[in-house]
């Protein structure tokens, strides 16, 4: 008895699409119909991607503990400014280029405009508001005032935070080390020489303390 051969159904793959269609009205009309024959292979399978609408997180900001609900795409910058009212951290470029939103996260400087709030769960954060103790400024803050390390002042919080991060790890940096540590911060006023002088002065004062 002759075996009956089963006819295989031909499916349209993404490779076929790339080979056979380059765009235009024809592809716009035909491709959707072809894709429909194998639509099941294009659908996301249930449970493959963990999704959530909101999440409760806990974080310590300037030595105070907070518990709050955040959105999946909400940034740490938005949480600090809009939910905790810590507006010293500035909203500037919003794409990790200027450093105006820099904060310390577990002691390391990060761009809070790019750092998702959900990633900060359980972390320790320090903003510009958390540097001074009682009525005494941090040595870096004091040095920026004494050396005129600011002009318009908008970028200053980010520069101070980055400078603190540097001096916490290296209390006697060279000028080149200072420039490298602050390379992620931009001053539109071009006051870099005074900023570097302020870091050097703060370094000296911190070593004396």
N, C-alpha and C positions, 0 to 999 in steps of 0.2 A: 504494500500500500504506500502510495506516495505521500510523504509528510507534507502537511499544509504549512506553508511558510507564513509567519505572522509579519504583517506589514508594519514596519516601525514608523512612528510619527516623527516627522522632521520638525525640529524646534529651531527657533530663531535666537541666536546667541548675540552677545555684545560684540564678539569678534566679527560676526557676520555684518552687524550694523556698521562697524568701523570700515570694513572692506567695501561694502556696497553702497553706502550713502555718505555724501559729504555735506548735506544740507539742502536747502531750497524747498520749494513748494511740494515737490514729489515726495521727499522724505517726510515732510510734515504730515502729509496725507496718508502715506502707506505704513510708515514705521509703527505708529500706535496700534494698527490692526495686527501687524506681525507680532508685536510684543505681547498682545493680548493672548496669543496662543500659548505662551509660556509664562503667564503672569505670576503663577504660583512661585516660580523660582526667584522672582524679583522681590517678593514680599519679605519683610523682616519677620523672622520667626518669633513667636511669643516667648518672652523670657530671656532672649539673647542679650538685650541691652537693659541694664538697670536704670529705670527712670524714677524720678521723684519730682514733685511740684515744689515742696518746701521741706526744710530740714531745721531742726533745732540744734544749735551749737552752743558751746560754752567756751569762753576765752577770757584771759586776764589782760586787761588794758591799764597800763600805768598803775599796776599793783592792785587794781580793783577787778573783781570777778563779775562777769556778765553772762547771762543766758538769754538767747534770743533766737527768733525764727528768721531764716534767710531764704531767698530764692536761689535756684540752681546757678544762675548767671550773675548773681549779685557780687560786686567786688568788695574787698576789704575797705577800700577808700570810701565807698558809698555807706557802708555800715558805720565807719568812724565819724563821718561828717553828718549824715542824715539821721542816724539812729542814736548815736552816742553824743552828738553835738560837739565833737572834737574837731573844730574847723581850722586848727593850726596846720593840719595836713592839707595841702593845697590840691585842688583840681586844676590841672593845666593841660597837658597834651592828651591825656587819657589813652596813650598808646606806648608807654614805657620808653620815652625818648628824652625827657627833660629832668626827671628826678625830683620834681617838686612835691611829689606825693610819698617820698621815701619815709618809711618807718622801720623800727627795729622789730624783727620777728625772731624770738629766741636768740636775740643778740646780733642777728645778721640783718644788714640793710636790704629791704625789698621794695619794689615799686608796688604800692598798694592799689594802684589803678589797674594792674594786671593780675593781682593775686585774688583768687576767688575766696569769698568769705567762708565757704564750706571747708576749705583747706586749712583755715586758721583754727578749726575746732581743737581745743585743748592747748593752744599755743599761748605764749607770753608776748605781748605787744607793748612797745614803748613809742609814744608819739612825742612831738615837741613839747606838749603840755606836761609830760611826765618827767622831764629832765631836772627841773628845779626842785629843791627841797625846801619846804616852807617858804621863807622869803629870800632864800639864797639861790642865785642863778648857778647853773652848771658852768664850770670853767670855760667850756666852749662858747656858751651863750655870752658870758661876760667878755670874752676875748673878741667876739664879733662886734660887740658894742664899742669896746676900747679901740679897736683897729679899723673901725668903719668898714667892717666886712659885709656891707649890704648897701644897696642903692634904693631901688623901689621896694625891696624886702619880700617880694612874692616868692622868690626861689630860696630865701634864707632858711626856712624850716628844714627843707630837704638837705641843704648843704650842712647845716648843723648836725642833723641826724647822721649823715654819712661821715662827718668828721668825728663824731662820738664813737661810731663803730670802728673807725680806724684807730683812734687813740686807746680804745679799750683793748685792742689786740697788739698795738705797737705804740708805746708811749713816747717814742723818740724817732718819728719818721723823718726821712730825708725829704727834700723838696720834691724829688721825682716820685717818691712813694706817696706823698700827699696828692700830687697831681693825678697819679694813677688811681688812688682810692676815690677821688672826687670826679673822675672822668665821666661818670654816669649822670652828673648833675650839670645843668646848663644855666648860665647867668646871662640873660639878655642885655643887661647893662654892661657886661664885660668887666666886672669888678674882681677878676680872678686874683690879681696880685695881692689885694687887701685880704681876700679870703684866705690865701695861703699864709699871709702874715698872721692872721688870727689863729689859724691852726697851730702854727709854730709857737705863738705866745701861750695858747692853751696847753700845749704839750709841756712847755717849761713849767707852767704853774702847777700842772698835775703831778709832775715829778717832784716838785718841792713839797707838795702836801703830804 
